[in-house]
Amino acid sequence: MPDIRSPIRHHVVLYRRDPEQGRARYYSLMIERDLFGTIRLVHNWGQVGSKGQEKVELFPDEAEATQALEAWATIQRQKGYADL
């Protein structure tokens, strides 16, 4: 059972490795609430070991944010990213 005090609701981390080119990349998706109760879907991506880039989307409720997280995860899996 998740801790109700935690701002993080859902978190998915996907990885893509290309040993031939010596690259390893990640794509992270996280649903969280900020201090004001706003529901945010946070995307982080880049090379493993780097800070990478970040994008934040705001949603009116957690159900819509969850649908968006699942859609983004599906897109990234189609691009070759996978769960560990």
C-alpha atoms as a printed R data frame, in Angstrom:
   type eleno elety resid chain resno      x      y       z
1  ATOM     1    CA   MET     A     1  0.000  0.000   0.000
2  ATOM     2    CA   PRO     A     2  1.479  3.373  -0.971
3  ATOM     3    CA   ASP     A     3  2.197  5.929   1.726
4  ATOM     4    CA   ILE     A     4 -0.594  8.547   1.577
5  ATOM     5    CA   ARG     A     5  1.872 11.242   2.665
6  ATOM     6    CA   SER     A     6  4.141 10.624  -0.333
7  ATOM     7    CA   PRO     A     7  3.759 13.095  -3.222
8  ATOM     8    CA   ILE     A     8  4.685 10.315  -5.701
9  ATOM     9    CA   ARG     A     9  1.768  8.236  -6.956
10 ATOM    10    CA   HIS     A    10  3.126  6.259  -9.932
11 ATOM    11    CA   HIS     A    11  6.648  5.855 -11.280
12 ATOM    12    CA   VAL     A    12  7.905  4.042 -14.397
13 ATOM    13    CA   VAL     A    13 11.557  3.873 -15.477
14 ATOM    14    CA   LEU     A    14 12.425  2.441 -18.898
15 ATOM    15    CA   TYR     A    15 15.891  1.762 -20.351
16 ATOM    16    CA   ARG     A    16 17.284  1.291 -23.844
17 ATOM    17    CA   ARG     A    17 20.786 -0.081 -24.400
18 ATOM    18    CA   ASP     A    18 22.748 -0.107 -27.645
19 ATOM    19    CA   PRO     A    19 26.063 -1.888 -26.913
20 ATOM    20    CA   GLU     A    20 27.271 -1.511 -30.504
21 ATOM    21    CA   GLN     A    21 27.217  2.279 -30.158
22 ATOM    22    CA   GLY     A    22 28.088  2.253 -26.464
23 ATOM    23    CA   ARG     A    23 24.895  4.056 -25.470
24 ATOM    24    CA   ALA     A    24 22.470  3.518 -22.623
25 ATOM    25    CA   ARG     A    25 19.432  5.757 -22.297
26 ATOM    26    CA   TYR     A    26 16.569  6.096 -19.813
27 ATOM    27    CA   TYR     A    27 13.036  7.472 -19.868
28 ATOM    28    CA   SER     A    28 11.285  8.088 -16.550
29 ATOM    29    CA   LEU     A    29  7.624  8.957 -15.955
30 ATOM    30    CA   MET     A    30  6.280  9.956 -12.551
31 ATOM    31    CA   ILE     A    31  2.896 11.187 -11.323
32 ATOM    32    CA   GLU     A    32  3.178 13.427  -8.288
33 ATOM    33    CA   ARG     A    33  1.348 16.147  -6.377
34 ATOM    34    CA   ASP     A    34  3.047 19.440  -5.657
35 ATOM    35    CA   LEU     A    35  2.604 21.421  -2.437
36 ATOM    36    CA   PHE     A    36 -0.596 22.993  -3.768
37 ATOM    37    CA   GLY     A    37 -2.201 19.661  -4.708
38 ATOM    38    CA   THR     A    38 -1.664 20.036  -8.448
39 ATOM    39    CA   ILE     A    39 -1.281 16.682 -10.197
40 ATOM    40    CA   ARG     A    40  1.801 16.584 -12.415
41 ATOM    41    CA   LEU     A    41  3.202 14.065 -14.878
42 ATOM    42    CA   VAL     A    42  6.973 14.522 -14.902
43 ATOM    43    CA   HIS     A    43  9.019 13.157 -17.830
44 ATOM    44    CA   ASN     A    44 12.805 12.744 -17.482
45 ATOM    45    CA   TRP     A    45 15.003 11.364 -20.245
46 ATOM    46    CA   GLY     A    46 18.609 11.238 -21.356
47 ATOM    47    CA   GLN     A    47 21.753  9.156 -21.229
48 ATOM    48    CA   VAL     A    48 22.305  6.973 -18.178
49 ATOM    49    CA   GLY     A    49 24.588  8.838 -15.777
50 ATOM    50    CA   SER     A    50 23.483 12.312 -16.920
51 ATOM    51    CA   LYS     A    51 20.892 14.695 -15.537
52 ATOM    52    CA   GLY     A    52 19.011 14.615 -18.837
53 ATOM    53    CA   GLN     A    53 15.999 16.723 -19.684
54 ATOM    54    CA   GLU     A    54 12.668 17.251 -17.948
55 ATOM    55    CA   LYS     A    55  9.140 18.101 -19.050
56 ATOM    56    CA   VAL     A    56  6.117 18.604 -16.772
57 ATOM    57    CA   GLU     A    57  2.442 18.232 -17.721
58 ATOM    58    CA   LEU     A    58 -0.416 19.303 -15.414
59 ATOM    59    CA   PHE     A    59 -3.679 17.340 -15.117
60 ATOM    60    CA   PRO     A    60 -7.033 18.031 -13.419
61 ATOM    61    CA   ASP     A    61 -7.188 14.553 -11.837
62 ATOM    62    CA   GLU     A    62 -5.072 11.484 -11.216
63 ATOM    63    CA   ALA     A    63 -7.058  9.276 -13.609
64 ATOM    64    CA   GLU     A    64 -6.166 11.461 -16.613
65 ATOM    65    CA   ALA     A    65 -2.540 11.617 -15.513
66 ATOM    66    CA   THR     A    66 -2.460  7.812 -15.232
67 ATOM    67    CA   GLN     A    67 -3.879  7.437 -18.752
68 ATOM    68    CA   ALA     A    68 -1.226  9.815 -20.089
69 ATOM    69    CA   LEU     A    69  1.542  7.947 -18.227
70 ATOM    70    CA   GLU     A    70  0.403  4.639 -19.722
71 ATOM    71    CA   ALA     A    71  0.199  6.149 -23.224
72 ATOM    72    CA   TRP     A    72  3.706  7.634 -22.972
73 ATOM    73    CA   ALA     A    73  5.109  4.366 -21.601
74 ATOM    74    CA   THR     A    74  3.573  2.467 -24.536
75 ATOM    75    CA   ILE     A    75  5.105  4.906 -27.028
76 ATOM    76    CA   GLN     A    76  8.535  4.588 -25.442
77 ATOM    77    CA   ARG     A    77  8.313  0.777 -25.390
78 ATOM    78    CA   GLN     A    78  7.539  0.860 -29.120
79 ATOM    79    CA   LYS     A    79 10.760  2.873 -29.563
80 ATOM    80    CA   GLY     A    80 12.761  0.088 -27.921
81 ATOM    81    CA   TYR     A    81 12.743  1.082 -24.247
82 ATOM    82    CA   ALA     A    82 12.038 -1.708 -21.755
83 ATOM    83    CA   ASP     A    83 11.494 -2.240 -18.029
84 ATOM    84    CA   LEU     A    84 14.356 -3.788 -16.107
